[in-house]
Amino acid sequence: MNDRTLSFLEFVAPGVRSLRPYEPGKPLSELEREYGVRDAVKLASNENPLGPSPRALEAVRAVMRELALYPDGNCFELKAALAELHGVAPEQITVGNGSNDVLEFVARVFLQPGREAVFSEHAFAVYPIVTQAVGAQAVVVPAVNYGHDLTAMLARVTGRTGVVFVANPNNPTGTWLKADELRAFVAAVPGHVVVVIDEAYFEYVDEPEYPDTTQWVKDYPNLVVTRTFSKVYGLGGLRVGYGVSHPAMADLFNRVRQPFNVNAAAQAAAVAALSDHDHVARSVAVNRTGMEQVTAAFARMGLPFIPSVGNFVCVDVGRPAGPVYEALLRQGVIVRPVGGYGLPHHLRVTIGTQVENERFITALERAMKD
Ligand SMILES: *Cc1c(COP(=O)(O)O)cnc(C)c1O
């Protein structure tokens, strides 16, 4: 290091200056390095414990022969498959390097200093990050029963509002919104405000009143619905997600995205994964049984939890959760502290395989005795 001063710090964009970086789940390799633990289990990032579909893996192997070539910048095949799945035109699909990429397009297109983004307390951490990164103001609306208060959120929409972010279900709380209340909300938001409905856990939700809001895009041109291949499809490591919107909005997203934002392996794997309905069904079934296993253990232990429709659940450990998290790490179990989400007494655990869940339950029982 030389002794020149860091004078560039003076010119850091104000939103970036106050930004807190996203805290990801601890990677297995890091735990094994730091704690010397072997056979650790990671239940920290809502990944699919079954991994990807074998069809997706085969598709990735086939792509390896062509890795010198740039990917299809327009994601032709993947858009065609997604358009068919949702009954929309390919021009309505925006593919991202993860759905987080699409959330960032929304912020870059529709937010700027002087504009506001409305979202709920305890909502997904990427919403404040993309908002602040472009210098816009976050308007955080207090939650009710850990879930979105749509009435209060609507009341905070003004002429300054550029975007409203709604996570359905929400991460980390696992709370969800019913079709009628959410539809009434979307209908009431003025047309100049972009409504993002983030459906990262769509496939896991088994509730008759839970909506598929991709079907609402034809009625609301200010709506964009995001989905991902990182969760039930088990492709988090490849980074691919997408938005469904009016073509005029997708056109704007395409102006700000990097020309080759989605890599070739991700595109091929995503197309293949979409065709494997059995793998999705199996993953959902494993999650349902695992959710029962884990929440039954919480009940046995007398620990309150937030009922969740996703592949994760937040448990209230009744004290600052940091030491419990640490005690779990020492036993080789990685979960997610959610103090940064305003839930300092909760831990979020991803539902794993039966064996992984049992490891977690045993470790938690021990940790709670400490
Ligand atoms: C995991 C998650 C995503 C997905 O992010 P990717 O960038 O697609 O991996 C989006 N929204 C929520 C609420 C999530 O929990």
The ligand as an SDF file (V2000), in Angstrom:
LIG
                    3D

 15 15  0  0  0  0  0  0  0  0999 V2000
  -33.7230  -16.6230   -3.3680 C   0  0  0  0  0  0  0  0  0  0  0  0
  -34.6030  -15.4610   -3.6960 C   0  0  0  0  0  0  0  0  0  0  0  0
  -34.5600  -14.8850   -4.9640 C   0  0  0  0  0  0  0  0  0  0  0  0
  -33.7390  -15.5220   -6.0290 C   0  0  0  0  0  0  0  0  0  0  0  0
  -32.5680  -14.9370   -6.2830 O   0  0  0  0  0  0  0  0  0  0  0  0
  -31.7290  -15.4280   -7.5480 P   0  0  0  0  0  0  0  0  0  0  0  0
  -30.9790  -14.2030   -7.9050 O   0  0  0  0  0  0  0  0  0  0  0  0
  -32.7180  -15.8140   -8.6110 O   0  0  0  0  0  0  0  0  0  0  0  0
  -30.8920  -16.5660   -7.0980 O   0  0  0  0  0  0  0  0  0  0  0  0
  -35.3770  -13.8200   -5.2370 C   0  0  0  0  0  0  0  0  0  0  0  0
  -36.2470  -13.3710   -4.3200 N   0  0  0  0  0  0  0  0  0  0  0  0
  -36.3490  -13.9280   -3.1140 C   0  0  0  0  0  0  0  0  0  0  0  0
  -37.3710  -13.4180   -2.1610 C   0  0  0  0  0  0  0  0  0  0  0  0
  -35.5110  -14.9750   -2.7630 C   0  0  0  0  0  0  0  0  0  0  0  0
  -35.5870  -15.5170   -1.5500 O   0  0  0  0  0  0  0  0  0  0  0  0
  1  2  1  0
  2  3  1  0
  2 14  2  0
  3  4  1  0
  3 10  2  0
  4  5  1  0
  5  6  1  0
  6  7  2  0
  6  8  1  0
  6  9  1  0
 10 11  1  0
 11 12  2  0
 12 13  1  0
 12 14  1  0
 14 15  1  0
M  END
$$$$
